[in-house]
């Protein structure tokens, strides 16, 4: 019997059209607006084929004309860009004290950001309160309710792939239901993904930050708590239970070994270099700031005591990094979060020197170069990748 239901074979006209269409859309996202001639040149397509491609994409609502070229020889050429209105996404950055939301169109243009303090939220109302916050951001973006195609939420923890419960996040009340993802999806009316916040920061650095040119790197995040993201061969390594990178719990020299970590929600590296430890270290050096970030900023302007404080802080960060890079051997380390950002290139250089003195692998250390909230940017990038796959594959 002859099977008449086979999928198209490689090289068929329909498959080639789909490949060419996707290539053109990616070019327009990266470098648009572009003319028919430019798209043909960049893809290797003939002018007639490029014209047919653009007509097909415009008919599907995926591209729109946006003016013409000017100033060159010959007649002006029509320019095209990806239609911003063919999809919208949201990213969320969740902490124990607030939820920050951003809404973007399919091109990645942020349309609105909104921040809501979470103090006083009843735990049982977290999904609904989150949905209300997203709805308000959608309204501020000038969009109709139900416009979002994908939502990615960054949280300081990790979903257990078996139980579905959030782990490593006892400090985040209201986010521990075993049906958390389903409850949020129902409340928001849009597909929801939950991802570790530091992993999302790494995605942002990989997309347009300090790690754009690197496929093997570690991102160390230092704020109230300490976390890491590990990228190997261009892909995030999450670990068997989703807990790869929870290095705040990692025993390190110079800090007491903490037993019963789940009960105490702390660990060696956190005790050595997390925000409370930074404040304590600053006090020992006579530097008084209201927050860890403020003390680092003050230290940069305080010769003598500030220098000694920064050197000790860099040594503590290097101790934890030495353990990580000895196992992973990355090409690059990116330091991010409030404390490294406050320390800037001065702290980065001290960490680089301290790490080189105690570790056989000696990766380059770079500061984060993502503006604003790397977690929020990473959430948007994840959401955009999923939305684009859906939108660009169904025309």
Rosetta blueprint (number, residue, H / E / L):
1 X L
2 X L
3 X L
4 X L
5 X L
6 X L
7 X L
8 X L
9 X L
10 X L
11 X L
12 X L
13 X H
14 X H
15 X H
16 X H
17 X H
18 X H
19 X H
20 X H
21 X H
22 X H
23 X H
24 X H
25 X H
26 X H
27 X H
28 X H
29 X H
30 X H
31 X H
32 X L
33 X L
34 X E
35 X E
36 X H
37 X H
38 X H
39 X H
40 X H
41 X H
42 X H
43 X H
44 X L
45 X L
46 X L
47 X H
48 X H
49 X H
50 X H
51 X H
52 X H
53 X H
54 X H
55 X H
56 X H
57 X H
58 X H
59 X H
60 X L
61 X L
62 X L
63 X E
64 X E
65 X E
66 X E
67 X E
68 X E
69 X L
70 X L
71 X L
72 X L
73 X L
74 X L
75 X L
76 X L
77 X L
78 X E
79 X E
80 X E
81 X E
82 X E
83 X L
84 X H
85 X H
86 X H
87 X L
88 X E
89 X E
90 X E
91 X E
92 X E
93 X E
94 X E
95 X L
96 X L
97 X L
98 X E
99 X E
100 X E
101 X E
102 X E
103 X E
104 X E
105 X E
106 X L
107 X L
108 X L
109 X L
110 X E
111 X E
112 X E
113 X E
114 X E
115 X E
116 X E
117 X E
118 X L
119 X L
120 X L
121 X L
122 X L
123 X H
124 X H
125 X H
126 X H
127 X H
128 X H
129 X H
130 X H
131 X H
132 X H
133 X H
134 X H
135 X H
136 X H
137 X H
138 X H
139 X H
140 X H
141 X L
142 X L
143 X L
144 X L
145 X L
146 X L
147 X L
148 X E
149 X E
150 X E
151 X E
152 X E
153 X E
154 X E
155 X E
156 X L
157 X L
158 X E
159 X E
160 X L
161 X L
162 X L
163 X L
164 X L
165 X L
166 X E
167 X E
168 X L
169 X L
170 X L
171 X L
172 X L
173 X L
174 X L
175 X L
176 X L
177 X L
178 X L
179 X L
180 X H
181 X H
182 X H
183 X H
184 X H
185 X H
186 X H
187 X H
188 X H
189 X L
190 X L
191 X L
192 X E
193 X E
194 X E
195 X E
196 X E
197 X H
198 X H
199 X H
200 X H
201 X H
202 X H
203 X H
204 X H
205 X H
206 X H
207 X H
208 X H
209 X L
210 X L
211 X L
212 X L
213 X L
214 X L
215 X L
216 X L
217 X E
218 X E
219 X E
220 X E
221 X E
222 X E
223 X L
224 X L
225 X L
226 X E
227 X E
228 X E
229 X E
230 X E
231 X E
232 X E
233 X L
234 X L
235 X E
236 X E
237 X L
238 X L
239 X L
240 X L
241 X L
242 X L
243 X L
244 X L
245 X L
246 X L
247 X H
248 X H
249 X H
250 X L
251 X L
252 X L
253 X L
254 X L
255 X L
256 X L
257 X L
258 X L
259 X L
260 X L
261 X H
262 X H
263 X H
264 X H
265 X L
266 X L
267 X L
268 X H
269 X H
270 X H
271 X H
272 X H
273 X H
274 X L
275 X H
276 X H
277 X H
278 X H
279 X H
280 X H
281 X H
282 X H
283 X H
284 X H
285 X L
286 X L
287 X L
288 X L
289 X L
290 X L
291 X L
292 X H
293 X H
294 X H
295 X H
296 X H
297 X H
298 X H
299 X H
300 X H
301 X L
302 X L
303 X L
304 X L
305 X H
306 X H
307 X H
308 X H
309 X H
310 X H
311 X H
312 X H
313 X H
314 X H
315 X H
316 X H
317 X H
318 X H
319 X H
320 X H
321 X H
322 X H
323 X H
324 X H
325 X H
326 X H
327 X H
328 X H
329 X L
330 X L
331 X L
332 X E
333 X E
334 X E
335 X E
336 X E
337 X L
338 X H
339 X H
340 X H
341 X H
342 X H
343 X H
344 X H
345 X H
346 X H
347 X H
348 X H
349 X H
350 X H
351 X H
352 X H
353 X H
354 X H
355 X H
356 X H
357 X H
358 X H
359 X L
360 X L
361 X L
362 X L
363 X L
364 X E
365 X E
366 X E
367 X E
368 X L
369 X L
370 X L
371 X L
372 X L
373 X L
374 X H
375 X H
376 X H
377 X H
378 X H
379 X H
380 X H
381 X H
382 X H
383 X H
384 X H
385 X H
386 X H
387 X H
388 X H
389 X H
390 X H
391 X H
392 X H
393 X L
394 X L
395 X L
